[in-house]
Amino acid sequence: MRAALIVGASGDIGQAVAKKLAHDGWSLYLHYFEHEQVVTSQIATFQAAYPNQDFIPLQYDLTDDRHLDDLTAQLFSLDAVIFAAGMTYYHLFKDTTVSELTTLMRVHLLTPMALLTKIEHKLAQSGHGRVVFIGSVYGGAGSAMEVAYSTVKGAQSAFAKAYAQEVASLGITVNVVAPGAVTTKMNTKMFDQATLTKVREEIPAARFATPQDISYYVTMLVAKDAAYLTGQTLYVTGGWRI
Ligand SMILES: NC(=O)c1ccc[n+]([C@@H]2O[C@H](COP(=O)([O-])OP(=O)(O)OC[C@H]3O[C@@H](n4cnc5c(N)ncnc54)[C@H](OP(=O)(O)O)[C@@H]3O)[C@@H](O)[C@H]2O)c1
């Protein structure tokens, strides 16, 4: 049975990925930061529906890279890791604090990269190891008011491109699924309805993505047969900002 670690399984996109992978027969390590209850209740549902698969909760603050050995000690075999955690700040770059820069870089980039150094051997043992980052269209197109966020998202794509070349011979693929605007709390918490409507009007597909629109491509990339696509960033934006 294949096992995946979903970092940010308590988020809206992470939950959609978990639901689809559980349905597809995967055992899951479900990471959360502050919202344990989301993961606990998802695990209860999964255990009832898929009693032969394992579902294990893991708590970790990605701003802290000092205790990664405690996290990796809880992982047994591992075939895929999906990085679906993150947050953003919305203001001019000149008003960005060093603390915000540090948080963005740690959560989106540094800690995931440090974690990969510790689990690469497990992904290699799989023979079909898969790494998927949830990036962003802003990593390619950039965005005013989210300059630092755009920077770390672009860096995820740069990392995937380089790391993919290093681990291809181990059977590991490394890709990024880069959404446009998705109907998740990351957006609804930060923007009012008028702003969200204005964004929707810019999207050629005339709607925000659902988390399921994004999880579809994640599950595609972690399949055993998806062995020859690597180092890529897949923009899933409904035609927006491409
Ligand atoms: N929503 C969009 O429009 C959109 C567009 C493009 C890209 N993305 C990207 O998609 C990914 C998922 O976003 P989402 O929309 O699903 O957001 P979300 O629902 O707000 O979920 C955010 C996730 O990140 C976790 N997280 C936040 N701070 C953390 C920390 N310090 N340590 C560990 N985990 C932390 C949260 O854990 P807890 O809830 O347990 O605290 C949660 O699992 C992010 O990387 C985001 O940049 C989103």
The ligand as a Gaussian input file, in Angstrom:
#p B3LYP/6-31G(d) Opt

LIG

0 1
 N       -6.144000      29.642000      -1.897000
 C       -5.580000      30.090000      -3.015000
 O       -6.166000      30.882000      -3.791000
 C       -4.193000      29.659000      -3.377000
 C       -3.711000      30.041000      -4.627000
 C       -2.433000      29.655000      -4.994000
 C       -1.668000      28.899000      -4.133000
 N       -2.154000      28.541000      -2.911000
 C       -1.280000      27.757000      -2.041000
 O       -1.931000      26.545000      -1.667000
 C       -1.420000      26.095000      -0.396000
 C       -2.612000      25.755000       0.504000
 O       -3.401000      26.918000       0.710000
 P       -4.946000      26.861000       1.131000
 O       -5.638000      27.807000       0.244000
 O       -5.406000      25.440000       1.236000
 O       -4.839000      27.556000       2.557000
 P       -5.511000      27.230000       3.968000
 O       -6.827000      26.559000       3.816000
 O       -5.440000      28.521000       4.717000
 O       -4.491000      26.181000       4.628000
 C       -3.214000      26.571000       5.025000
 C       -2.461000      25.371000       5.562000
 O       -1.153000      25.775000       5.950000
 C       -0.902000      25.345000       7.282000
 N        0.005000      26.264000       7.942000
 C       -0.095000      27.603000       8.045000
 N        0.930000      28.087000       8.791000
 C        1.689000      27.021000       9.151000
 C        2.861000      26.838000       9.934000
 N        3.484000      27.868000      10.536000
 N        3.352000      25.593000      10.096000
 C        2.734000      24.549000       9.510000
 N        1.626000      24.620000       8.779000
 C        1.107000      25.849000       8.600000
 C       -2.283000      25.352000       7.949000
 O       -2.277000      24.543000       9.133000
 P       -3.378000      24.789000      10.325000
 O       -4.647000      25.212000       9.653000
 O       -3.473000      23.445000      10.989000
 O       -2.816000      25.834000      11.215000
 C       -3.112000      24.752000       6.809000
 O       -2.942000      23.351000       6.797000
 C       -0.525000      27.232000       0.127000
 O        0.821000      26.928000      -0.127000
 C       -0.939000      28.423000      -0.721000
 O        0.123000      29.330000      -0.856000
 C       -3.402000      28.889000      -2.521000

